[in-house]
Amino acid sequence: MFRMLLVPLDRSPLAEQAVAPAAEIARACGAAIDLVIAQAPSSLSGLRGSASNDARWNADHRYIESKARELAAEASVPVTHAAMRGDPEAVICERANTIGADLIVMTSHGRGGLSRAWLGSVTDAVVRQAAIPVLVLHAGDGTPGPVANYAYKNILVPFDESPLAADILPAAAALARAMGASLTLLEIVAHVPMLIPADPTLPYTVMPMIPDEVATEQLVNSTMIALTATARRCHEQYGVATQAAVVASEHAAEAIIAFARRQRMDAIAMSTRGRGATRWLLGSVADKVLRSSSLPVLLRRPNSVRPQRENVDAPARAALSS
C-alpha cells in the first residue's frame, strides 16, 4: 500500500483536480498527503524582480497553507505542505525524495497566474525524472468540488512479458488493493504475415501485409496461455484478482485505448520504457496512451533506468517471473 502521496499544485483549479482523487487513495491506504507548490525563477531582474518574487512567495505560502487546512478538514487524512523555489519538475522530484513519497498524483496540465504557466511539459518531465510512480490525471474544464468518490475498479496493465514492462506491477497492485480493484494484463501481438512467394520477373514493389489468420490465431492462443500463467502468479503474489487478455494489432497504443474503452476500464497502469520479445517499445506506446486516453494513467520508469532505486522491487520481479 502507499504511505505518502505527493500532490503538486500551482494555484490553478485544474491542478487542484488532483487533490480529491489523491485523498480517496490516501483514505483507502491510510496514507498521508503532502502538498507542494514551486516558485519558478522569475524572468524579471533588479528591484522589480525581487518585489515580484517576494509577493509571489508570500501568495504561494498563503495558498498552500490554506489548501492543506481545507484538505485535512475535508478528507480526514494527515496533510503536510511546502512552498519551494526552483523549476517545478526539479522541486517535485526533490520534495518526493525528501518526504519519502511513494506516489505522485498530478494533473496533465494547468495554469497558474499571468507570470507563469504549468504545462503538460512539467508532468512529462516529472514522469521521466521521478524515482516513484506518477498517477497522471487528465484535468477537465470545471473547478474542483469537495472530496468525492474516485473508485478505480478495473485497472488495465499493458504487458509484454519483459522485466521492464513488469516493473509497473507492484504499483498497479498497490492501487488495486487500495481501491478494491482487479487487474487486467493486456498483451498486444502483431499479426503474422502470410508468406507469398516473390516473382523475380516483376519489378520490386512494396506489397501490403496480408495477415495469416490461422497463424495469428495460434500466436494469440499461445500468448494467452503464457499471459494467463503470469496473471495467476500476479494474483498469488499481490492478492489482487488478475485476468489476461491478448489482442492482435499493428498499432499498440490504439489497441490499448480501444480495449480500455470497450471493457470499461477505469485506469491504465504501465511502465514508460520496456521492450518486448518481438517488437514494440513501451516508452513511445506509453506516451501515446497518456496523450490520447482520457483515463487516469499510472506511469513508472523501470528500475533499470533508476540506479538510486534499482533494487527496490527486485525480489517482487524475481518472484513474479519464477
GIDAGI-V308988 format. One record per residue. N is the residue number from 1. SS is DSSP state (helix for helix, strand for strand, loop for the rest). NEAR is the number of other C-alpha atoms within 8 Angstrom. D_LAST is the distance of its C-alpha to the last C-alpha in Angstrom with 1 decimal. Layout:
n:N ss:SS near:NEAR d_last:D_LAST
n:N ss:SS near:NEAR d_last:D_LAST
This chain:
n:1 ss:loop near:7 d_last:23.2
n:2 ss:loop near:11 d_last:25.4
n:3 ss:loop near:11 d_last:28.2
n:4 ss:strand near:14 d_last:30.4
n:5 ss:strand near:16 d_last:31.3
n:6 ss:strand near:13 d_last:33.5
n:7 ss:strand near:14 d_last:35.9
n:8 ss:strand near:12 d_last:38.0
n:9 ss:strand near:12 d_last:41.5
n:10 ss:loop near:11 d_last:44.5
n:11 ss:loop near:11 d_last:47.4
n:12 ss:loop near:11 d_last:46.7
n:13 ss:helix near:10 d_last:46.3
n:14 ss:helix near:15 d_last:43.5
n:15 ss:helix near:16 d_last:41.4
n:16 ss:helix near:10 d_last:42.2
n:17 ss:helix near:12 d_last:40.4
n:18 ss:helix near:12 d_last:37.1
n:19 ss:helix near:10 d_last:38.5
n:20 ss:helix near:12 d_last:38.4
n:21 ss:helix near:12 d_last:34.8
n:22 ss:helix near:12 d_last:33.7
n:23 ss:helix near:13 d_last:35.8
n:24 ss:helix near:14 d_last:34.2
n:25 ss:helix near:12 d_last:30.7
n:26 ss:helix near:16 d_last:32.1
n:27 ss:helix near:11 d_last:33.8
n:28 ss:helix near:9 d_last:30.7
n:29 ss:helix near:10 d_last:28.6
n:30 ss:loop near:8 d_last:31.6
n:31 ss:loop near:14 d_last:31.4
n:32 ss:strand near:12 d_last:34.2
n:33 ss:strand near:15 d_last:35.5
n:34 ss:strand near:12 d_last:37.0
n:35 ss:strand near:14 d_last:39.5
n:36 ss:strand near:15 d_last:40.3
n:37 ss:strand near:13 d_last:43.0
n:38 ss:strand near:14 d_last:43.6
n:39 ss:strand near:13 d_last:47.0
n:40 ss:loop near:9 d_last:46.7
n:41 ss:loop near:7 d_last:49.3
n:42 ss:loop near:7 d_last:52.7
n:43 ss:loop near:5 d_last:54.4
n:44 ss:loop near:6 d_last:57.7
n:45 ss:loop near:8 d_last:59.4
n:46 ss:helix near:6 d_last:62.1
n:47 ss:helix near:6 d_last:63.5
n:48 ss:helix near:8 d_last:62.6
n:49 ss:helix near:11 d_last:58.9
n:50 ss:helix near:9 d_last:59.0
n:51 ss:helix near:8 d_last:60.6
n:52 ss:helix near:8 d_last:58.2
n:53 ss:helix near:9 d_last:55.1
n:54 ss:helix near:8 d_last:56.6
n:55 ss:helix near:8 d_last:57.3
n:56 ss:helix near:9 d_last:53.8
n:57 ss:helix near:10 d_last:52.3
n:58 ss:helix near:8 d_last:54.3
n:59 ss:helix near:8 d_last:53.5
n:60 ss:helix near:12 d_last:49.8
n:61 ss:helix near:10 d_last:50.1
n:62 ss:helix near:8 d_last:52.0
n:63 ss:helix near:9 d_last:49.7
n:64 ss:helix near:14 d_last:46.4
n:65 ss:helix near:9 d_last:48.1
n:66 ss:helix near:8 d_last:49.4
n:67 ss:helix near:8 d_last:46.1
n:68 ss:helix near:12 d_last:44.4
n:69 ss:helix near:9 d_last:47.1
n:70 ss:helix near:8 d_last:46.8
n:71 ss:helix near:12 d_last:43.1
n:72 ss:helix near:11 d_last:43.2
n:73 ss:helix near:7 d_last:46.0
n:74 ss:helix near:8 d_last:44.5
n:75 ss:helix near:10 d_last:40.8
n:76 ss:loop near:8 d_last:41.1
n:77 ss:loop near:13 d_last:38.3
n:78 ss:loop near:8 d_last:38.7
n:79 ss:strand near:12 d_last:39.8
n:80 ss:strand near:9 d_last:40.5
n:81 ss:strand near:10 d_last:41.9
n:82 ss:strand near:10 d_last:43.0
n:83 ss:strand near:12 d_last:45.2
n:84 ss:strand near:9 d_last:44.4
n:85 ss:strand near:9 d_last:45.9
n:86 ss:loop near:10 d_last:44.1
n:87 ss:loop near:10 d_last:42.4
n:88 ss:helix near:11 d_last:40.5
n:89 ss:helix near:10 d_last:37.0
n:90 ss:helix near:9 d_last:37.4
n:91 ss:helix near:12 d_last:38.7
n:92 ss:helix near:12 d_last:35.9
n:93 ss:helix near:12 d_last:33.2
n:94 ss:helix near:8 d_last:35.2
n:95 ss:helix near:9 d_last:35.8
n:96 ss:helix near:12 d_last:32.2
n:97 ss:helix near:8 d_last:31.4
n:98 ss:helix near:7 d_last:34.4
n:99 ss:helix near:7 d_last:33.8
n:100 ss:loop near:7 d_last:30.0
n:101 ss:loop near:13 d_last:29.5
n:102 ss:loop near:11 d_last:26.0
n:103 ss:strand near:12 d_last:27.2
n:104 ss:strand near:14 d_last:30.2
n:105 ss:strand near:15 d_last:32.0
n:106 ss:strand near:14 d_last:34.6
n:107 ss:strand near:14 d_last:36.6
n:108 ss:loop near:11 d_last:36.5
n:109 ss:loop near:12 d_last:40.2
n:110 ss:strand near:15 d_last:43.4
n:111 ss:loop near:13 d_last:46.6
n:112 ss:loop near:11 d_last:48.4
n:113 ss:loop near:8 d_last:52.1
n:114 ss:loop near:5 d_last:54.3
n:115 ss:loop near:5 d_last:53.5
n:116 ss:loop near:8 d_last:49.8
n:117 ss:loop near:9 d_last:47.1
n:118 ss:strand near:11 d_last:43.5
n:119 ss:loop near:10 d_last:42.0
n:120 ss:helix near:9 d_last:38.7
n:121 ss:helix near:7 d_last:38.4
n:122 ss:helix near:10 d_last:37.8
n:123 ss:helix near:14 d_last:34.8
n:124 ss:helix near:8 d_last:33.5
n:125 ss:helix near:9 d_last:34.0
n:126 ss:helix near:13 d_last:32.3
n:127 ss:helix near:12 d_last:29.2
n:128 ss:helix near:7 d_last:29.2
n:129 ss:helix near:7 d_last:29.9
n:130 ss:loop near:10 d_last:28.4
n:131 ss:loop near:10 d_last:25.6
n:132 ss:loop near:10 d_last:24.6
n:133 ss:strand near:14 d_last:24.2
n:134 ss:strand near:14 d_last:27.4
n:135 ss:strand near:12 d_last:28.5
n:136 ss:strand near:13 d_last:31.2
n:137 ss:strand near:12 d_last:33.8
n:138 ss:loop near:10 d_last:36.4
n:139 ss:loop near:11 d_last:39.7
n:140 ss:loop near:5 d_last:42.4
n:141 ss:loop near:5 d_last:46.1
n:142 ss:loop near:6 d_last:47.0
n:143 ss:loop near:7 d_last:47.3
n:144 ss:loop near:9 d_last:44.8
n:145 ss:loop near:5 d_last:45.9
n:146 ss:loop near:6 d_last:45.0
n:147 ss:loop near:11 d_last:41.4
n:148 ss:loop near:8 d_last:40.3
n:149 ss:loop near:6 d_last:37.4
n:150 ss:loop near:7 d_last:34.6
n:151 ss:loop near:7 d_last:32.0
n:152 ss:loop near:11 d_last:28.8
n:153 ss:loop near:11 d_last:27.8
n:154 ss:strand near:12 d_last:25.8
n:155 ss:strand near:16 d_last:23.6
n:156 ss:strand near:14 d_last:22.5
n:157 ss:strand near:13 d_last:19.5
n:158 ss:strand near:13 d_last:19.9
n:159 ss:strand near:12 d_last:16.7
n:160 ss:loop near:10 d_last:16.0
n:161 ss:loop near:9 d_last:12.3
n:162 ss:loop near:11 d_last:12.9
n:163 ss:loop near:8 d_last:11.6
n:164 ss:loop near:12 d_last:15.3
n:165 ss:helix near:17 d_last:15.7
n:166 ss:helix near:11 d_last:12.7
n:167 ss:helix near:13 d_last:14.7
n:168 ss:helix near:13 d_last:17.1
n:169 ss:helix near:8 d_last:14.9
n:170 ss:helix near:10 d_last:15.7
n:171 ss:helix near:8 d_last:19.4
n:172 ss:helix near:13 d_last:19.4
n:173 ss:helix near:11 d_last:18.0
n:174 ss:helix near:10 d_last:20.6
n:175 ss:helix near:12 d_last:23.3
n:176 ss:helix near:15 d_last:22.4
n:177 ss:helix near:11 d_last:22.5
n:178 ss:helix near:11 d_last:25.8
n:179 ss:helix near:11 d_last:27.3
n:180 ss:loop near:8 d_last:26.1
n:181 ss:loop near:14 d_last:24.6
n:182 ss:strand near:11 d_last:22.0
n:183 ss:strand near:15 d_last:19.7
n:184 ss:strand near:12 d_last:19.8
n:185 ss:strand near:14 d_last:17.4
n:186 ss:strand near:13 d_last:19.7
n:187 ss:strand near:12 d_last:19.1
n:188 ss:strand near:14 d_last:22.3
n:189 ss:strand near:11 d_last:22.8
n:190 ss:loop near:8 d_last:26.0
n:191 ss:loop near:11 d_last:28.4
n:192 ss:loop near:10 d_last:28.6
n:193 ss:strand near:8 d_last:32.1
n:194 ss:loop near:8 d_last:34.6
n:195 ss:loop near:4 d_last:35.8
n:196 ss:loop near:4 d_last:39.6
n:197 ss:loop near:4 d_last:41.7
n:198 ss:loop near:4 d_last:43.5
n:199 ss:loop near:5 d_last:47.3
n:200 ss:loop near:5 d_last:48.6
n:201 ss:loop near:4 d_last:52.1
n:202 ss:loop near:5 d_last:51.1
n:203 ss:loop near:5 d_last:50.8
n:204 ss:loop near:4 d_last:47.4
n:205 ss:loop near:4 d_last:46.1
n:206 ss:loop near:4 d_last:42.9
n:207 ss:loop near:4 d_last:42.0
n:208 ss:loop near:4 d_last:40.1
n:209 ss:loop near:6 d_last:36.6
n:210 ss:loop near:6 d_last:36.8
n:211 ss:strand near:9 d_last:33.6
n:212 ss:loop near:10 d_last:32.7
n:213 ss:helix near:8 d_last:32.2
n:214 ss:helix near:6 d_last:30.8
n:215 ss:helix near:8 d_last:28.3
n:216 ss:helix near:13 d_last:27.3
n:217 ss:helix near:8 d_last:26.8
n:218 ss:helix near:8 d_last:24.6
n:219 ss:helix near:10 d_last:22.5
n:220 ss:helix near:12 d_last:22.3
n:221 ss:helix near:8 d_last:21.4
n:222 ss:helix near:8 d_last:18.5
n:223 ss:helix near:10 d_last:17.2
n:224 ss:helix near:11 d_last:17.6
n:225 ss:helix near:8 d_last:15.6
n:226 ss:helix near:8 d_last:12.5
n:227 ss:helix near:13 d_last:13.3
n:228 ss:helix near:10 d_last:14.0
n:229 ss:helix near:8 d_last:10.6
n:230 ss:helix near:10 d_last:9.4
n:231 ss:helix near:12 d_last:12.5
n:232 ss:helix near:10 d_last:11.8
n:233 ss:helix near:9 d_last:8.7
n:234 ss:helix near:12 d_last:11.0
n:235 ss:helix near:11 d_last:13.7
n:236 ss:helix near:8 d_last:12.1
n:237 ss:helix near:8 d_last:11.2
n:238 ss:helix near:8 d_last:14.4
n:239 ss:loop near:8 d_last:16.8
n:240 ss:loop near:13 d_last:18.0
n:241 ss:loop near:8 d_last:19.0
n:242 ss:strand near:12 d_last:17.1
n:243 ss:strand near:10 d_last:18.2
n:244 ss:strand near:11 d_last:17.8
n:245 ss:strand near:10 d_last:20.6
n:246 ss:strand near:11 d_last:21.3
n:247 ss:strand near:10 d_last:24.7
n:248 ss:strand near:10 d_last:26.3
n:249 ss:loop near:10 d_last:28.4
n:250 ss:loop near:7 d_last:29.7
n:251 ss:loop near:6 d_last:30.0
n:252 ss:helix near:10 d_last:26.7
n:253 ss:helix near:10 d_last:28.4
n:254 ss:helix near:8 d_last:31.1
n:255 ss:helix near:11 d_last:28.7
n:256 ss:helix near:12 d_last:26.6
n:257 ss:helix near:11 d_last:29.9
n:258 ss:helix near:8 d_last:31.3
n:259 ss:helix near:8 d_last:28.4
n:260 ss:helix near:12 d_last:28.5
n:261 ss:helix near:8 d_last:32.2
n:262 ss:helix near:7 d_last:32.1
n:263 ss:loop near:6 d_last:29.5
n:264 ss:loop near:7 d_last:31.2
n:265 ss:loop near:12 d_last:28.4
n:266 ss:loop near:13 d_last:29.5
n:267 ss:strand near:12 d_last:27.4
n:268 ss:strand near:14 d_last:25.0
n:269 ss:strand near:13 d_last:22.2
n:270 ss:strand near:14 d_last:20.9
n:271 ss:strand near:17 d_last:20.2
n:272 ss:loop near:13 d_last:23.4
n:273 ss:loop near:13 d_last:22.0
n:274 ss:loop near:13 d_last:19.2
n:275 ss:strand near:12 d_last:19.4
n:276 ss:loop near:10 d_last:17.8
n:277 ss:loop near:7 d_last:17.6
n:278 ss:loop near:4 d_last:21.0
n:279 ss:loop near:6 d_last:23.4
n:280 ss:loop near:8 d_last:23.6
n:281 ss:strand near:10 d_last:23.8
n:282 ss:helix near:12 d_last:22.7
n:283 ss:helix near:10 d_last:25.2
n:284 ss:helix near:9 d_last:28.2
n:285 ss:helix near:11 d_last:26.7
n:286 ss:helix near:13 d_last:26.2
n:287 ss:helix near:9 d_last:29.8
n:288 ss:helix near:9 d_last:31.2
n:289 ss:helix near:12 d_last:29.5
n:290 ss:helix near:9 d_last:30.7
n:291 ss:helix near:6 d_last:34.2
n:292 ss:helix near:7 d_last:34.6
n:293 ss:loop near:7 d_last:33.0
n:294 ss:loop near:6 d_last:34.9
n:295 ss:loop near:9 d_last:31.9
n:296 ss:strand near:11 d_last:30.5
n:297 ss:strand near:12 d_last:27.7
n:298 ss:strand near:13 d_last:25.1
n:299 ss:strand near:14 d_last:24.3
n:300 ss:strand near:14 d_last:22.3
n:301 ss:loop near:15 d_last:22.4
n:302 ss:loop near:14 d_last:19.0
n:303 ss:helix near:13 d_last:18.5
n:304 ss:helix near:7 d_last:19.0
n:305 ss:helix near:7 d_last:22.6
n:306 ss:loop near:10 d_last:23.3
n:307 ss:helix near:7 d_last:23.7
n:308 ss:helix near:5 d_last:25.1
n:309 ss:helix near:8 d_last:21.9
n:310 ss:loop near:11 d_last:19.3
n:311 ss:loop near:6 d_last:17.2
n:312 ss:loop near:7 d_last:17.7
n:313 ss:loop near:10 d_last:14.4
n:314 ss:helix near:8 d_last:12.3
n:315 ss:helix near:7 d_last:10.6
n:316 ss:helix near:8 d_last:10.1
n:317 ss:helix near:11 d_last:8.6
n:318 ss:helix near:8 d_last:6.2
n:319 ss:helix near:8 d_last:5.3
n:320 ss:helix near:10 d_last:5.6
n:321 ss:helix near:6 d_last:3.8
n:322 ss:loop near:4 d_last:0.0
